[in-house]
Amino acid sequence: MNRIGRQAVALAIAWSLCVLSCVTTSGPGNPNTDPGPDSSIPTPAQHPDGGSIVPGMPADPIPLPGPPVLTDEAAAAELRERWGIEIVGIRPTAAGTMLDFRYRVIDPDKALPLLDRTKKATLVIESSGEELAVPIPPKVGPMRQTVRYEEATAGRIYFIFFANPGRRVTAGEKVSVVIGDFRVEHLIVQ
């Protein structure tokens, strides 16, 4: 048997063992995975007609660890009133090499300037004044959500990834996000 044939056989055996271990260690009836009726595992969210909204998802969102991202209620109210958004969170991602900024659109018309692809988005580290940009991979384009033809969706959560070279920003630090005329300060990284 040649080298490629041996590799294919070894890969097939490894895959079979993986599938076999998954089948024997999960599923109903297994005392290690079947918690039974007295379980503390949350039930899936229910649709009004009785079906699950998203199978396997809990009814209430799980709270995120760490401090709230925006502690000033007046600033949060101004964001809702002037820009039609609320901040969901900002946290390190991709092993800390990027920062994931998320916001929920409440009023699509007011939030359109944030979703405009022509507006530059930057993140300012408040302790040093250093600006971090949105990465622009050649085949993907800017790593942020924008809308075309002015069609933002109310209730939808949008994201912007900011580069964090050298892991300069860590949890607990304060940052500002600037998108055109929009500016929100004193966001605490979660």
NUDRENVEX-687092 format. One record per residue (C-alpha): x, y, z; residue number from 1. Coordinates in nm, 3 decimals. Layout:
N
<pt><east>X</east><north>Y</north><up>Z</up><resi>NUM</resi></pt>
...
END
This chain:
190
<pt><east>0.000</east><north>0.000</north><up>0.000</up><resi>1</resi></pt>
<pt><east>0.143</east><north>0.340</north><up>-0.092</up><resi>2</resi></pt>
<pt><east>0.184</east><north>0.635</north><up>0.143</up><resi>3</resi></pt>
<pt><east>-0.139</east><north>0.809</north><up>0.036</up><resi>4</resi></pt>
<pt><east>-0.337</east><north>0.488</north><up>0.084</up><resi>5</resi></pt>
<pt><east>-0.201</east><north>0.443</north><up>0.439</up><resi>6</resi></pt>
<pt><east>-0.286</east><north>0.803</north><up>0.525</up><resi>7</resi></pt>
<pt><east>-0.640</east><north>0.759</north><up>0.393</up><resi>8</resi></pt>
<pt><east>-0.687</east><north>0.440</north><up>0.598</up><resi>9</resi></pt>
<pt><east>-0.549</east><north>0.607</north><up>0.911</up><resi>10</resi></pt>
<pt><east>-0.780</east><north>0.906</north><up>0.859</up><resi>11</resi></pt>
<pt><east>-1.082</east><north>0.678</north><up>0.809</up><resi>12</resi></pt>
<pt><east>-1.001</east><north>0.486</north><up>1.129</up><resi>13</resi></pt>
<pt><east>-0.957</east><north>0.810</north><up>1.328</up><resi>14</resi></pt>
<pt><east>-1.286</east><north>0.945</north><up>1.195</up><resi>15</resi></pt>
<pt><east>-1.465</east><north>0.619</north><up>1.280</up><resi>16</resi></pt>
<pt><east>-1.329</east><north>0.622</north><up>1.635</up><resi>17</resi></pt>
<pt><east>-1.438</east><north>0.984</north><up>1.676</up><resi>18</resi></pt>
<pt><east>-1.792</east><north>0.909</north><up>1.555</up><resi>19</resi></pt>
<pt><east>-1.809</east><north>0.596</north><up>1.772</up><resi>20</resi></pt>
<pt><east>-1.699</east><north>0.786</north><up>2.084</up><resi>21</resi></pt>
<pt><east>-1.956</east><north>1.059</north><up>2.016</up><resi>22</resi></pt>
<pt><east>-2.238</east><north>0.807</north><up>1.976</up><resi>23</resi></pt>
<pt><east>-2.150</east><north>0.612</north><up>2.290</up><resi>24</resi></pt>
<pt><east>-2.099</east><north>0.916</north><up>2.516</up><resi>25</resi></pt>
<pt><east>-2.402</east><north>1.123</north><up>2.426</up><resi>26</resi></pt>
<pt><east>-2.770</east><north>1.087</north><up>2.369</up><resi>27</resi></pt>
<pt><east>-3.074</east><north>1.003</north><up>2.577</up><resi>28</resi></pt>
<pt><east>-3.034</east><north>0.730</north><up>2.832</up><resi>29</resi></pt>
<pt><east>-2.670</east><north>0.800</north><up>2.907</up><resi>30</resi></pt>
<pt><east>-2.648</east><north>0.884</north><up>3.279</up><resi>31</resi></pt>
<pt><east>-2.361</east><north>1.124</north><up>3.212</up><resi>32</resi></pt>
<pt><east>-2.552</east><north>1.340</north><up>2.962</up><resi>33</resi></pt>
<pt><east>-2.923</east><north>1.278</north><up>3.032</up><resi>34</resi></pt>
<pt><east>-2.999</east><north>1.504</north><up>3.330</up><resi>35</resi></pt>
<pt><east>-3.354</east><north>1.384</north><up>3.374</up><resi>36</resi></pt>
<pt><east>-3.665</east><north>1.582</north><up>3.467</up><resi>37</resi></pt>
<pt><east>-3.518</east><north>1.748</north><up>3.782</up><resi>38</resi></pt>
<pt><east>-3.237</east><north>1.915</north><up>3.588</up><resi>39</resi></pt>
<pt><east>-3.134</east><north>2.276</north><up>3.633</up><resi>40</resi></pt>
<pt><east>-3.058</east><north>2.309</north><up>3.259</up><resi>41</resi></pt>
<pt><east>-3.269</east><north>2.593</north><up>3.113</up><resi>42</resi></pt>
<pt><east>-3.547</east><north>2.508</north><up>2.871</up><resi>43</resi></pt>
<pt><east>-3.545</east><north>2.642</north><up>2.515</up><resi>44</resi></pt>
<pt><east>-3.723</east><north>2.970</north><up>2.439</up><resi>45</resi></pt>
<pt><east>-4.082</east><north>2.907</north><up>2.339</up><resi>46</resi></pt>
<pt><east>-4.265</east><north>3.053</north><up>2.042</up><resi>47</resi></pt>
<pt><east>-4.625</east><north>3.164</north><up>2.115</up><resi>48</resi></pt>
<pt><east>-4.755</east><north>2.865</north><up>1.919</up><resi>49</resi></pt>
<pt><east>-4.564</east><north>2.629</north><up>2.150</up><resi>50</resi></pt>
<pt><east>-4.258</east><north>2.561</north><up>1.934</up><resi>51</resi></pt>
<pt><east>-3.901</east><north>2.651</north><up>2.020</up><resi>52</resi></pt>
<pt><east>-3.774</east><north>2.982</north><up>1.879</up><resi>53</resi></pt>
<pt><east>-3.419</east><north>2.852</north><up>1.854</up><resi>54</resi></pt>
<pt><east>-3.379</east><north>2.486</north><up>1.947</up><resi>55</resi></pt>
<pt><east>-3.139</east><north>2.437</north><up>2.233</up><resi>56</resi></pt>
<pt><east>-3.119</east><north>2.806</north><up>2.325</up><resi>57</resi></pt>
<pt><east>-3.217</east><north>2.922</north><up>2.675</up><resi>58</resi></pt>
<pt><east>-3.521</east><north>3.147</north><up>2.713</up><resi>59</resi></pt>
<pt><east>-3.321</east><north>3.426</north><up>2.880</up><resi>60</resi></pt>
<pt><east>-2.980</east><north>3.540</north><up>2.757</up><resi>61</resi></pt>
<pt><east>-2.689</east><north>3.441</north><up>2.977</up><resi>62</resi></pt>
<pt><east>-2.537</east><north>3.750</north><up>3.145</up><resi>63</resi></pt>
<pt><east>-2.185</east><north>3.837</north><up>3.036</up><resi>64</resi></pt>
<pt><east>-1.907</east><north>3.836</north><up>3.295</up><resi>65</resi></pt>
<pt><east>-1.741</east><north>4.158</north><up>3.400</up><resi>66</resi></pt>
<pt><east>-1.859</east><north>4.513</north><up>3.451</up><resi>67</resi></pt>
<pt><east>-2.128</east><north>4.670</north><up>3.234</up><resi>68</resi></pt>
<pt><east>-1.989</east><north>4.822</north><up>2.917</up><resi>69</resi></pt>
<pt><east>-2.150</east><north>5.164</north><up>2.971</up><resi>70</resi></pt>
<pt><east>-2.208</east><north>5.263</north><up>3.333</up><resi>71</resi></pt>
<pt><east>-2.346</east><north>5.615</north><up>3.268</up><resi>72</resi></pt>
<pt><east>-2.726</east><north>5.593</north><up>3.232</up><resi>73</resi></pt>
<pt><east>-2.746</east><north>5.948</north><up>3.093</up><resi>74</resi></pt>
<pt><east>-2.504</east><north>5.855</north><up>2.813</up><resi>75</resi></pt>
<pt><east>-2.702</east><north>5.537</north><up>2.740</up><resi>76</resi></pt>
<pt><east>-3.026</east><north>5.740</north><up>2.720</up><resi>77</resi></pt>
<pt><east>-2.860</east><north>5.989</north><up>2.485</up><resi>78</resi></pt>
<pt><east>-2.743</east><north>5.705</north><up>2.259</up><resi>79</resi></pt>
<pt><east>-3.098</east><north>5.571</north><up>2.238</up><resi>80</resi></pt>
<pt><east>-3.250</east><north>5.916</north><up>2.178</up><resi>81</resi></pt>
<pt><east>-2.996</east><north>6.070</north><up>1.938</up><resi>82</resi></pt>
<pt><east>-2.845</east><north>5.769</north><up>1.759</up><resi>83</resi></pt>
<pt><east>-3.118</east><north>5.504</north><up>1.797</up><resi>84</resi></pt>
<pt><east>-2.885</east><north>5.236</north><up>1.940</up><resi>85</resi></pt>
<pt><east>-2.788</east><north>5.068</north><up>2.264</up><resi>86</resi></pt>
<pt><east>-2.442</east><north>4.928</north><up>2.333</up><resi>87</resi></pt>
<pt><east>-2.440</east><north>4.550</north><up>2.381</up><resi>88</resi></pt>
<pt><east>-2.072</east><north>4.503</north><up>2.457</up><resi>89</resi></pt>
<pt><east>-1.708</east><north>4.539</north><up>2.368</up><resi>90</resi></pt>
<pt><east>-1.474</east><north>4.252</north><up>2.441</up><resi>91</resi></pt>
<pt><east>-1.147</east><north>4.100</north><up>2.324</up><resi>92</resi></pt>
<pt><east>-1.175</east><north>3.825</north><up>2.064</up><resi>93</resi></pt>
<pt><east>-0.942</east><north>3.625</north><up>1.838</up><resi>94</resi></pt>
<pt><east>-0.705</east><north>3.551</north><up>2.129</up><resi>95</resi></pt>
<pt><east>-0.707</east><north>3.919</north><up>2.223</up><resi>96</resi></pt>
<pt><east>-0.578</east><north>4.043</north><up>1.886</up><resi>97</resi></pt>
<pt><east>-0.911</east><north>4.209</north><up>1.803</up><resi>98</resi></pt>
<pt><east>-1.189</east><north>4.391</north><up>1.989</up><resi>99</resi></pt>
<pt><east>-1.550</east><north>4.301</north><up>1.913</up><resi>100</resi></pt>
<pt><east>-1.785</east><north>4.603</north><up>1.948</up><resi>101</resi></pt>
<pt><east>-2.156</east><north>4.523</north><up>1.930</up><resi>102</resi></pt>
<pt><east>-2.462</east><north>4.748</north><up>1.934</up><resi>103</resi></pt>
<pt><east>-2.836</east><north>4.692</north><up>1.893</up><resi>104</resi></pt>
<pt><east>-3.033</east><north>4.916</north><up>1.655</up><resi>105</resi></pt>
<pt><east>-3.350</east><north>5.053</north><up>1.812</up><resi>106</resi></pt>
<pt><east>-3.437</east><north>5.322</north><up>1.554</up><resi>107</resi></pt>
<pt><east>-3.305</east><north>5.233</north><up>1.206</up><resi>108</resi></pt>
<pt><east>-3.336</east><north>5.588</north><up>1.070</up><resi>109</resi></pt>
<pt><east>-3.129</east><north>5.740</north><up>1.351</up><resi>110</resi></pt>
<pt><east>-2.870</east><north>5.460</north><up>1.338</up><resi>111</resi></pt>
<pt><east>-2.798</east><north>5.490</north><up>0.963</up><resi>112</resi></pt>
<pt><east>-2.487</east><north>5.713</north><up>1.008</up><resi>113</resi></pt>
<pt><east>-2.323</east><north>5.433</north><up>1.210</up><resi>114</resi></pt>
<pt><east>-2.392</east><north>5.181</north><up>0.936</up><resi>115</resi></pt>
<pt><east>-2.261</east><north>5.399</north><up>0.653</up><resi>116</resi></pt>
<pt><east>-1.962</east><north>5.229</north><up>0.489</up><resi>117</resi></pt>
<pt><east>-1.810</east><north>5.565</north><up>0.393</up><resi>118</resi></pt>
<pt><east>-1.772</east><north>5.671</north><up>0.758</up><resi>119</resi></pt>
<pt><east>-1.440</east><north>5.571</north><up>0.915</up><resi>120</resi></pt>
<pt><east>-1.466</east><north>5.380</north><up>1.245</up><resi>121</resi></pt>
<pt><east>-1.189</east><north>5.401</north><up>1.505</up><resi>122</resi></pt>
<pt><east>-1.143</east><north>5.294</north><up>1.865</up><resi>123</resi></pt>
<pt><east>-0.950</east><north>5.528</north><up>2.097</up><resi>124</resi></pt>
<pt><east>-0.766</east><north>5.391</north><up>2.400</up><resi>125</resi></pt>
<pt><east>-0.849</east><north>5.654</north><up>2.662</up><resi>126</resi></pt>
<pt><east>-0.536</east><north>5.599</north><up>2.874</up><resi>127</resi></pt>
<pt><east>-0.294</east><north>5.664</north><up>2.585</up><resi>128</resi></pt>
<pt><east>-0.501</east><north>5.837</north><up>2.314</up><resi>129</resi></pt>
<pt><east>-0.389</east><north>5.574</north><up>2.063</up><resi>130</resi></pt>
<pt><east>-0.635</east><north>5.497</north><up>1.781</up><resi>131</resi></pt>
<pt><east>-0.710</east><north>5.144</north><up>1.662</up><resi>132</resi></pt>
<pt><east>-0.857</east><north>5.089</north><up>1.315</up><resi>133</resi></pt>
<pt><east>-1.092</east><north>4.838</north><up>1.157</up><resi>134</resi></pt>
<pt><east>-0.891</east><north>4.564</north><up>0.980</up><resi>135</resi></pt>
<pt><east>-0.944</east><north>4.544</north><up>0.603</up><resi>136</resi></pt>
<pt><east>-0.842</east><north>4.198</north><up>0.473</up><resi>137</resi></pt>
<pt><east>-0.799</east><north>4.204</north><up>0.092</up><resi>138</resi></pt>
<pt><east>-1.059</east><north>3.941</north><up>0.006</up><resi>139</resi></pt>
<pt><east>-1.312</east><north>4.018</north><up>0.280</up><resi>140</resi></pt>
<pt><east>-1.309</east><north>4.396</north><up>0.309</up><resi>141</resi></pt>
<pt><east>-1.366</east><north>4.600</north><up>0.627</up><resi>142</resi></pt>
<pt><east>-1.453</east><north>4.384</north><up>0.927</up><resi>143</resi></pt>
<pt><east>-1.769</east><north>4.571</north><up>1.018</up><resi>144</resi></pt>
<pt><east>-2.133</east><north>4.547</north><up>0.926</up><resi>145</resi></pt>
<pt><east>-2.280</east><north>4.816</north><up>0.706</up><resi>146</resi></pt>
<pt><east>-2.605</east><north>4.842</north><up>0.515</up><resi>147</resi></pt>
<pt><east>-2.681</east><north>4.914</north><up>0.154</up><resi>148</resi></pt>
<pt><east>-2.979</east><north>5.106</north><up>0.027</up><resi>149</resi></pt>
<pt><east>-3.059</east><north>5.241</north><up>0.376</up><resi>150</resi></pt>
<pt><east>-3.216</east><north>4.921</north><up>0.513</up><resi>151</resi></pt>
<pt><east>-3.115</east><north>4.891</north><up>0.879</up><resi>152</resi></pt>
<pt><east>-3.321</east><north>4.649</north><up>1.088</up><resi>153</resi></pt>
<pt><east>-3.467</east><north>4.741</north><up>1.427</up><resi>154</resi></pt>
<pt><east>-3.372</east><north>4.494</north><up>1.702</up><resi>155</resi></pt>
<pt><east>-3.074</east><north>4.356</north><up>1.510</up><resi>156</resi></pt>
<pt><east>-2.727</east><north>4.352</north><up>1.667</up><resi>157</resi></pt>
<pt><east>-2.447</east><north>4.485</north><up>1.445</up><resi>158</resi></pt>
<pt><east>-2.072</east><north>4.444</north><up>1.498</up><resi>159</resi></pt>
<pt><east>-1.742</east><north>4.617</north><up>1.430</up><resi>160</resi></pt>
<pt><east>-1.405</east><north>4.447</north><up>1.481</up><resi>161</resi></pt>
<pt><east>-1.110</east><north>4.667</north><up>1.574</up><resi>162</resi></pt>
<pt><east>-0.749</east><north>4.552</north><up>1.543</up><resi>163</resi></pt>
<pt><east>-0.573</east><north>4.514</north><up>1.879</up><resi>164</resi></pt>
<pt><east>-0.209</east><north>4.458</north><up>1.782</up><resi>165</resi></pt>
<pt><east>0.010</east><north>4.345</north><up>2.067</up><resi>166</resi></pt>
<pt><east>-0.303</east><north>4.298</north><up>2.276</up><resi>167</resi></pt>
<pt><east>-0.278</east><north>4.661</north><up>2.389</up><resi>168</resi></pt>
<pt><east>-0.636</east><north>4.673</north><up>2.520</up><resi>169</resi></pt>
<pt><east>-0.741</east><north>4.427</north><up>2.788</up><resi>170</resi></pt>
<pt><east>-1.056</east><north>4.371</north><up>2.995</up><resi>171</resi></pt>
<pt><east>-1.137</east><north>4.655</north><up>3.234</up><resi>172</resi></pt>
<pt><east>-0.981</east><north>4.935</north><up>3.025</up><resi>173</resi></pt>
<pt><east>-1.182</east><north>5.235</north><up>2.906</up><resi>174</resi></pt>
<pt><east>-1.212</east><north>5.309</north><up>2.536</up><resi>175</resi></pt>
<pt><east>-1.406</east><north>5.540</north><up>2.304</up><resi>176</resi></pt>
<pt><east>-1.564</east><north>5.446</north><up>1.970</up><resi>177</resi></pt>
<pt><east>-1.579</east><north>5.707</north><up>1.693</up><resi>178</resi></pt>
<pt><east>-1.773</east><north>5.662</north><up>1.367</up><resi>179</resi></pt>
<pt><east>-1.798</east><north>5.986</north><up>1.169</up><resi>180</resi></pt>
<pt><east>-1.984</east><north>6.235</north><up>1.396</up><resi>181</resi></pt>
<pt><east>-2.080</east><north>5.956</north><up>1.641</up><resi>182</resi></pt>
<pt><east>-1.866</east><north>5.931</north><up>1.954</up><resi>183</resi></pt>
<pt><east>-1.926</east><north>5.726</north><up>2.268</up><resi>184</resi></pt>
<pt><east>-1.675</east><north>5.751</north><up>2.551</up><resi>185</resi></pt>
<pt><east>-1.582</east><north>5.561</north><up>2.865</up><resi>186</resi></pt>
<pt><east>-1.681</east><north>5.215</north><up>2.739</up><resi>187</resi></pt>
<pt><east>-1.541</east><north>4.947</north><up>2.968</up><resi>188</resi></pt>
<pt><east>-1.393</east><north>4.649</north><up>2.784</up><resi>189</resi></pt>
<pt><east>-1.550</east><north>4.331</north><up>2.923</up><resi>190</resi></pt>
END
